[in-house]
Amino acid sequence: MELKDRREMNPRDTWDLTPIYPDGAAWEADMAGMPEAIRALGGLPGTLGQSAEALADGLEAVMSASQRAERLYAYAFLCKSGDNGDPDSQEMEARCIGMLTELQAAAAFVNPEILAIEPERLAQFMESPRLTPYRHMIDDICRARSHTLDAERERMLALLGDAAQTPSNVFDMFESVDMTFEPITGEDGRPAPLTHGAMAVYRVSKNRGVRREAFEKYSHAFERFINTLAATYAGSVKLDGYFAAVRGYESACAAALFGDNVPVSLYDALVASVHGGLGDMRRYLELRQKALKLDQLHMYDLYVPIVDDVEFEMPYERAKSLVREALKPLGEDYGRLLDRAFSERWIDVYENKGKTTGAFSMGVYGVHPYVLLNYAGTLDDAFTLAHELGHAMHSFHSDAAQDYANHDYSIFVAEVASTVNEVLLTMHLLKTETDPRRRAHILNHFLEGFRTTVFRQTLFAEFERTAHELQQSGAPLTAKKLNEVYRSLNETYYPGVVLDGYTDAEWARVPHFYRAFYVYQYATGFLSAVTIADRILNHGSAEDYLRFLSTGGSAYPIDELRIAGVDLSRPGAFDAALKVFAESVADMARAMDR
């Protein structure tokens, strides 16, 4: 079926952006005032240390400009996401990116100037009630004292920010726009187009020939340009190393984790714990191979559902009701917010021409969150709805409870709320479903969550760590070397799986690698969420969890998770959730034997 143009979509199935700006003219009017707002910040350098009032005035001016800029960008980004081919939206977003770079440069004086205030004098300033909203921010700035440069060098680094995005931008344009793929032979024996979106469909095909050919041709497309992609990624790694070295960090990993006050030892503990669960991963892979009746298991066999002929028709209205019911353990207020999201058009539901693929949630401070879907009527789509609403509710609670300076939660905890919702949906389905094959299908979905979000993302985390360590040691990051590193990790994480040569280059198609040391948080977030969901369902109410959702960025993420009952600083913090994986593998085996 041919996709509709954006203008042909039913408005009730698209998000309503008028709460951000009534129309494009209102956006233009607000955007027109930003240059002056940024120029006004030019009068602030040199004033922050004069008095508590001067410090509060300066921070309030910067936060006001930032909040305004965030709102402008949100509107432009969401407009473009609905139709990336719309030239007006493209221009709006590009203008916002330039404006944000200017704002960042204009505000670069704040941290070094705060650090220039004598600690005793700063402590006296902090007694002012006007500075209460900035207490955590200022404490965090002082924690980074040894890694903060003088104002001029901070400004120079800020101005470099746009150019430093070049490796990521090159990858995005190459992968999303310029790259093409050879067609494959589809389910019906006819030529079928291969795209990024279609790959997600082909890899779950019951026809092994279809998924094998899709994997091969998709991978070969990246292999054709592997040296260019290696050079692009190497440039990104070098920039990570440069920024870490300039600021005096021991490594790029330490620099990336410092912002959240996360020790590198936690990164290492995650890897060690996941390695400890590889025996259960082998059992899961053996179960998959047996269920699919295969002599050998290849990487292209890892995504196809292992329970055949189980259909979950899931029109959007049914998915809304299912998610609403599954999330009842989170309380009536949470349910009323879900109702608002559905009725007030927070959600852009169906695919159209030019729409951003996948799904995401975006909070807009002072308005409400927005959710993008590409809903296609499957059980997976219902899980995606639950997932993105988890993000949205996290944003809503934090925005409602915190002032602007503290509203934005860390990436470290960003996947917790979304995954809690997925786990609650899983447990609801298992509780209400009696058919053994459908139960096995649901368990398969849950186990795939562990495989792709815990094991696979930890594999990615090890790859990133190794690549950056090689760069720091002076070793060149060639395509050959990166392929070797990735193959070795696949051998470790997928015991017994046949590794076809083209899978060695899979690293080259992972966009998250251009945001270094990001992906490990998917694994920590998933494991934390499994623990939290278990507490909600089996060990008490959701009260502590809802308090966690309201913390925003008012504390460090490890401290925020303690509120929800998860202490990642203790030894074996991930073991309880990995035990759930082992138990679910055993449950899956029993369900399939019936």
SEDRENKE-584715 format. One line per field, with one value per residue (C-alpha): x, y, z. Coordinates in steps of 0.02 Angstrom, whole numbers, always signed. Each point is the difference from the previous one (the first is absolute). Layout:
BEGIN
X: X, ...
Y: Y, ...
Z: Z, ...
***
This chain:
BEGIN
X: +0, +69, +35, -105, +71, +3, -143, -110, +12, -151, +39, -62, +144, +132, +69, -68, +146, -105, +33, +183, -38, -170, +78, +159, -23, +4, +158, +80, -45, +80, +151, +25, +32, +133, +150, -36, -26, +169, +84, -71, +102, +156, -18, +8, +183, +94, -156, -40, +122, -58, -141, -130, -126, +115, +29, -187, -33, +128, -60, -181, +42, +94, -139, -134, +93, +31, -182, -55, +128, -53, -181, +47, +105, -134, -129, +120, +59, -175, -60, +146, -25, -175, +68, +189, -23, -85, +125, -76, +21, +177, +43, -82, +101, +163, -30, -31, +161, +98, -91, +34, +186, +2, -92, +120, +148, -80, -31, +171, +60, -116, +95, +175, -69, -89, +160, +94, -105, +89, -80, -42, -78, -98, -64, -64, -84, -89, -95, -107, -171, +13, +146, -88, -54, +182, +77, +23, +62, +128, +58, +24, +98, +115, +23, +66, +122, +156, -75, -64, +104, +8, -140, +90, +49, -175, -67, +119, -56, -182, +31, +80, -158, -86, +153, +28, -166, +71, +38, -176, -78, +98, -57, -181, -5, +90, -104, -170, +9, +138, +9, -100, -23, -24, -175, -27, -116, -154, -120, -96, +155, -2, +130, -29, +81, +126, +0, +43, -183, -27, +150, -94, -137, +110, +105, -154, -58, -43, +81, +182, +55, -81, +81, +170, +0, -58, +142, +128, -49, -28, +171, +88, -63, +99, +148, +18, +41, +82, +162, -93, -112, +152, +83, -161, -17, +185, -23, -140, +106, +146, -114, -59, +180, +43, -139, +42, +185, -29, -107, +121, -98, +88, -97, -145, -103, +36, -45, -166, -51, +57, -151, -116, +124, +8, +163, +86, -6, -189, +31, +120, -123, -134, +116, +53, -179, -58, +147, -62, -166, +73, -35, -185, +18, +72, -151, -116, +90, -7, -187, -19, +97, -104, -165, +47, +61, +167, +163, +94, -51, +59, -13, -144, -97, +2, -149, -134, -131, +31, -184, -85, -177, -41, -95, -37, -107, +21, -93, +46, -159, +26, +182, -53, -120, +128, +136, -121, -49, +179, +58, -136, +127, +73, -157, -152, +93, +119, -151, -80, +159, -6, -177, +59, +138, -129, -135, +107, +100, +170, +32, +37, -60, +20, +135, -7, +119, +154, -40, +144, +14, -8, -70, +48, -66, +46, -39, -42, +17, -152, -109, -3, +97, -25, +14, +39, -53, -8, -141, -32, -119, +114, +33, +172, -86, -99, +163, +72, -152, +26, +186, -16, -138, +120, +119, -142, -64, +177, +15, -172, +32, +172, -58, -146, +104, +161, +47, +81, +177, -35, -135, +108, +41, +163, +18, +58, -177, -90, -38, -59, -179, -26, +61, -101, -153, +56, +30, -169, -82, +92, -53, -180, -5, +77, -126, -150, +55, -37, +47, +174, +58, -53, +84, +158, -11, -12, +147, +98, -32, +60, +156, +38, -7, +137, +101, -10, -1, +113, +116, +12, +19, +133, +90, -9, +65, +151, +31, -2, +116, +124, -4, +34, +138, +83, -9, +70, +145, +41, -61, -83, -185, -1, -147, +98, +33, -178, -69, +115, -56, -182, +17, +86, -143, -130, +90, -11, -180, -77, +76, -39, -64, +81, +81, -7, +141, -111, -62, +173, -41, -164, +80, +5, -189, -28, -41, +13, +188, +10, -63, +134, -38, -185, -62, +54, -140, -128, +64, +8, -171, -79, +73, -53, -176, -21, +45, -120, -145, +24, -7, -161, -88, +64, +73, -107, -77, +62, +22, +190, +6, -114, +112, +145, -94, -15, +184, +49, +181, -4, +123, +127, -81, +71, -74, -167, -9, +24, -167, -80, +87, +147, +177, +123, +149, -10, +85, -113, -125, -43, -10, -184, -58, +114, -77, -168, +77, +54, -171, -87, +108, -57, -182, +16, +65, -147, -127, +69, -5, -188
Y: +0, +168, +120, +157, +174, +88, +115, -151, -71, +7, +142, -105, -121, +138, +100, +172, +121, +155, -6, +37, +136, +37, -1, +30, +188, -4, -106, +126, +144, -84, -54, +179, +53, -129, +96, +142, -123, -77, +171, +48, -138, +92, +123, -134, -60, +71, +28, -169, +16, +172, -58, -135, +110, +23, -187, -34, +134, -78, -179, +51, +91, -150, -121, +112, +6, -188, -41, +111, -78, -175, +39, +71, -152, -121, +75, -3, -176, -70, +86, -75, -171, -6, +29, +6, +47, +165, +137, +126, -119, -41, +185, +28, -139, +58, +177, -68, -100, +155, +101, -132, +2, +189, -14, -132, +110, +152, -99, -82, +126, -67, -151, +77, +159, -96, -96, +164, +48, -42, -155, +88, +147, -118, -92, +165, +37, -167, +54, +109, -78, +56, -120, -151, -65, +2, -89, -168, +81, +105, -147, -96, +142, +5, -188, +27, +135, -94, -33, +176, +121, +188, +98, +30, -182, -56, +119, -72, -177, +54, +75, -164, -93, +16, -55, -144, -73, -28, -187, -31, +110, -85, -171, +57, +73, -150, -130, +86, +89, -58, -186, -118, -188, -134, -75, -172, -142, +23, -122, -15, -36, +172, +138, +100, +165, +0, +154, +34, -16, -156, -82, -3, -98, -119, -51, -74, -91, -184, -28, -30, +40, +172, +47, -71, +97, +158, -14, -34, +143, +122, -41, +1, +177, +56, -110, +89, +160, -76, +100, +164, -48, -53, +168, +91, -96, +19, +188, -6, -102, +121, +147, -92, -25, +181, +72, -120, +43, +188, -10, -112, -163, -166, -66, +38, -126, +90, +166, -68, -74, +149, +107, -123, -30, -183, -89, -99, -146, -10, -17, -141, -80, -2, -89, -125, -38, -23, -115, -98, -23, -66, -179, +42, +87, -161, -96, +127, -15, -190, +12, +114, -119, -148, +92, +56, -177, +61, -96, +163, +168, +153, +184, +18, -128, +103, +114, -113, -47, -177, -40, -19, +46, +108, +154, +149, +118, +165, +149, +162, +18, -173, +40, +156, -101, -137, +122, +94, -163, -64, +161, +4, -51, +175, +80, +101, +164, -86, -70, +170, +67, -141, +50, +178, -59, -93, +133, +156, -64, -16, -147, -5, -175, -62, +2, +126, +54, +84, -37, -45, -187, -94, +81, +130, +111, +182, +104, +184, +94, +105, -95, -190, -144, -60, -178, -55, -173, -91, -113, -155, -105, -129, -53, +79, +165, -14, -24, +152, +102, -53, +36, +176, +44, -49, +133, +124, -28, +16, +168, +56, -42, +79, +157, +19, -25, +91, +175, +18, -11, -175, -71, -97, -176, -84, -119, -126, -17, +43, -181, -53, +65, -62, -173, -10, +25, -139, -120, +40, -31, -166, -56, +52, -101, -153, +16, +9, -116, -186, -66, -82, +55, +180, -2, -66, +140, +130, -78, +2, +187, +26, -105, +95, +158, -71, -59, +161, +127, -81, -120, +86, +176, -62, -76, +172, +77, -116, +44, +187, -23, -101, +122, +149, -91, -43, +181, +60, -121, +68, -151, +43, -42, -85, -95, -162, +33, +54, -153, -112, +79, -18, -181, -46, +76, -92, -162, +38, +60, -124, -167, -134, +120, -13, +167, +35, +115, +147, +14, +60, +171, +24, +131, +116, +21, +44, +187, +0, -23, +183, +43, -89, -102, +26, -177, -78, +99, -102, -154, +81, +77, -165, -96, +137, +0, -188, +18, +147, -87, -152, +112, +84, -163, -111, +104, +154, +150, +116, +147, -3, -20, +149, +104, -52, +58, +174, +26, +62, +55, +59, -135, -118, -149, -134, +95, +18, -186, -35, +89, -132, -139, -37, +25, -22, +39, -164, -159, -114, +140, -75, -181, +0, +59, -122, -137, +50, -32, -174, -38, +63, -113, -147, +59, +12, -177, -64, +97, -70, -180, +7
Z: +0, -51, +141, +17, -6, +167, -48, -38, +176, +116, +123, +147, -33, -3, +143, +40, +8, +33, +189, -43, -129, -79, -173, -99, +9, +190, -8, -119, +115, +149, -101, -58, +178, +39, -70, +121, +144, -38, -17, +169, +78, -60, +142, +134, -4, +147, +106, +76, +144, +55, +113, +26, -89, -149, -10, +7, -132, -116, +20, -22, -161, -69, +50, -75, -166, +6, +35, -143, -117, +51, -40, -170, -42, +60, -118, -148, +36, +20, -159, -96, +79, -71, -175, -20, -183, +41, -44, +120, +146, -56, +1, +170, +80, -81, +64, +174, -1, -46, +133, +133, -44, +22, +166, +63, -45, +84, +159, +5, +129, +136, +64, +7, +78, +137, +32, +15, +152, +162, +77, +164, -92, -112, +153, +68, -167, +7, +155, -114, -34, -182, -24, +74, -173, -55, +149, -85, -160, +92, +106, -161, -79, +151, -12, -175, +55, -55, -172, -37, -102, +4, -84, -165, -23, +49, -133, -129, +40, -11, -172, -53, +49, -168, -100, +121, -57, -174, +18, +66, -133, -138, +62, +14, -175, -76, +91, -9, -167, -117, +37, -110, +6, -130, -2, +70, -46, +106, +80, -163, -104, -81, +18, +159, +49, +143, +111, +181, +46, -106, +81, +165, -87, -98, +150, +84, -157, +23, -170, +42, -176, +12, +164, -53, -163, +89, +126, -135, -116, +142, +73, -169, -30, +152, -44, -168, +94, +153, -13, -13, +146, +103, -34, +47, +162, +39, -17, +127, +121, -20, +41, +156, +50, -37, +108, +141, -5, -10, +156, +94, +9, +8, -149, -115, +99, +164, -83, -66, +168, +104, -40, +87, +141, -53, +40, -137, +122, -29, -187, +38, +122, -136, -121, +133, +51, -179, -33, +149, -88, -163, +53, +4, -167, -72, +67, -80, -166, +9, +35, -150, -113, +58, -22, -175, -41, -68, -16, +27, +70, -96, +45, -122, +104, +159, -30, -73, +132, +58, +21, -170, -48, +150, -52, +111, -101, +88, -74, +84, +102, +74, +39, +94, +108, +29, +53, +111, +89, +16, +82, +134, +135, -22, +70, -51, -27, -120, -92, -16, -79, -127, -42, -29, -115, -106, -2, -14, -150, +81, -119, -187, -42, -178, -134, -142, -138, +71, +182, +114, +18, +165, +155, +129, +138, +24, +152, -23, +164, +40, -124, +4, -81, -178, -67, -178, -57, -165, +57, -109, +105, +79, +179, -16, -40, +162, +94, -90, +54, +181, -14, -71, +123, +138, -64, -16, +177, +68, -88, +57, +184, +0, -89, +121, +157, -46, -55, -170, +68, +69, -115, -122, +58, -44, -147, +129, +68, -162, -47, +172, -7, -177, +42, +162, -110, -118, +144, +77, -169, -15, +173, -33, -160, +85, +141, -115, -141, +16, -172, +16, -172, +26, +170, -83, -127, +139, +92, -163, -12, +179, -27, -159, +104, +109, -149, -100, +142, +130, -89, -169, +72, +121, -149, -80, +161, -3, -183, +39, +148, -103, -148, +113, +94, -165, -54, +167, -17, -173, -98, -168, -11, -169, -72, +22, +185, +38, -88, +102, +164, -46, -55, +163, +99, -104, +37, +186, +7, -121, +47, -128, -134, -171, -44, -186, -54, -43, +180, +53, -73, +92, +112, -152, -2, +184, +13, +189, -12, -51, +174, +96, +157, -17, -35, +166, +80, -97, +91, +173, -28, -53, +146, +122, -74, +19, +184, +23, -87, +110, +155, -61, -39, +140, +141, +27, -88, -136, +119, +3, -188, -29, +114, -110, -156, +77, +37, -173, +8, +181, +56, -75, -88, +114, +149, -91, -33, +185, +27, -110, +98, -116, +66, -143, +111, +94, -62, -99, -36, -170, +55, +53, -171, -89, +107, -75, -171, +53, +73, -157, -109, +107, -10, -188, -12, +104, -103, -162, +65, +29
***
